[in-house]
Amino acid sequence: MKNEDIILSVAREVRAKCVKFALSDKARNYDFHTRSDLECMCAVASHALVMALKKKGCHGHIVCGDFNGNDHCWVDIYGHVVDITASQFGFPDIVIVTKERAS
């Protein structure tokens, strides 16, 4: 993957900040408050990841779709899925998956 080390580093940093926010009093009025697995935070976390990656010169975009019958958001970057809220579905904290693309 292009810039893989940067992407993984930024993903870890953004996820840690999202968990810290979700567990803070500032998140009290959000559905994800107290959720260390970041359930209900996928759109917010994906946006934060795209913005942080952009600052490092990596360009991705948010994808909103269905994951096992659930509405979900993740980041598509260079043909890969980067999901920093996969833990809400019982996966590791950060999931990077190669995605097949139609030509």
C-alpha positions as CSV (number, residue, x, y, z in Angstrom):
1,M,0.0,0.0,0.0
2,K,1.2,3.5,-0.8
3,N,2.5,5.2,2.4
4,E,1.5,2.2,4.5
5,D,3.6,3.2,7.5
6,I,2.1,6.7,7.5
7,I,-1.4,5.4,7.2
8,L,-1.1,2.9,10.0
9,S,0.6,5.5,12.3
10,V,-2.1,8.1,11.6
11,A,-4.9,5.5,12.0
12,R,-3.5,4.5,15.5
13,E,-3.2,8.1,16.6
14,V,-6.7,9.0,15.4
15,R,-8.3,5.9,17.0
16,A,-6.6,6.7,20.3
17,K,-7.9,10.2,20.2
18,C,-11.4,9.0,19.3
19,V,-11.4,6.5,22.2
20,K,-10.2,9.2,24.6
21,F,-13.0,11.5,23.4
22,A,-15.7,8.8,23.6
23,L,-14.8,8.1,27.2
24,S,-14.7,11.8,28.2
25,D,-17.4,14.0,29.6
26,K,-17.4,16.0,26.4
27,A,-19.0,13.1,24.6
28,R,-21.8,12.8,27.2
29,N,-24.6,13.7,24.7
30,Y,-23.4,11.4,21.9
31,D,-24.5,7.7,21.4
32,F,-20.8,6.6,21.5
33,H,-20.3,8.0,25.0
34,T,-18.4,5.5,27.1
35,R,-18.0,3.1,24.2
36,S,-14.3,2.2,23.9
37,D,-15.2,0.0,20.9
38,L,-16.3,3.2,19.2
39,E,-19.8,1.8,18.4
40,C,-21.9,4.6,16.8
41,M,-18.7,6.7,16.1
42,C,-17.8,5.4,12.7
43,A,-18.8,8.5,10.7
44,V,-17.0,10.9,13.1
45,A,-13.9,8.7,13.4
46,S,-13.7,8.2,9.6
47,H,-14.0,12.0,9.0
48,A,-11.2,12.6,11.6
49,L,-9.0,10.0,9.9
50,V,-9.5,11.5,6.4
51,M,-8.6,15.0,7.8
52,A,-5.5,13.7,9.6
53,L,-4.3,11.7,6.6
54,K,-4.8,14.7,4.4
55,K,-2.4,16.7,6.6
56,K,0.2,13.9,5.9
57,G,-0.4,14.1,2.1
58,C,-2.5,11.0,1.9
59,H,-5.8,11.3,0.2
60,G,-8.8,9.0,1.1
61,H,-12.5,9.4,1.2
62,I,-15.3,8.2,3.5
63,V,-17.5,5.3,2.3
64,C,-20.9,4.7,4.0
65,G,-22.5,1.4,3.4
66,D,-23.6,-1.9,4.8
67,F,-21.5,-4.2,7.0
68,N,-23.2,-7.4,8.0
69,G,-26.6,-5.7,7.9
70,N,-25.4,-2.6,9.8
71,D,-25.0,0.9,8.6
72,H,-21.3,1.7,8.8
73,C,-18.6,4.1,7.6
74,W,-14.9,3.5,6.8
75,V,-12.2,5.1,4.8
76,D,-11.1,4.1,1.3
77,I,-7.5,5.1,0.6
78,Y,-5.5,3.9,-2.4
79,G,-7.9,1.0,-3.0
80,H,-7.8,-0.2,0.6
81,V,-10.4,-0.1,3.3
82,V,-9.1,1.4,6.6
83,D,-11.5,1.0,9.4
84,I,-10.6,2.4,12.8
85,T,-13.9,1.5,14.4
86,A,-14.0,-2.2,13.4
87,S,-13.8,-3.2,17.1
88,Q,-17.6,-2.5,17.4
89,F,-18.1,-5.7,15.3
90,G,-15.6,-7.7,17.3
91,F,-12.6,-7.2,14.9
92,P,-9.2,-5.7,15.9
93,D,-9.1,-1.9,16.7
94,I,-7.8,-1.1,13.2
95,V,-8.5,-3.1,10.1
96,I,-6.8,-2.6,6.8
97,V,-8.2,-4.7,3.9
98,T,-7.2,-4.8,0.3
99,K,-10.2,-4.1,-1.8
100,E,-10.7,-5.4,-5.4
101,R,-11.6,-2.6,-7.8
102,A,-13.3,-2.9,-11.1
103,S,-11.3,-1.5,-14.0
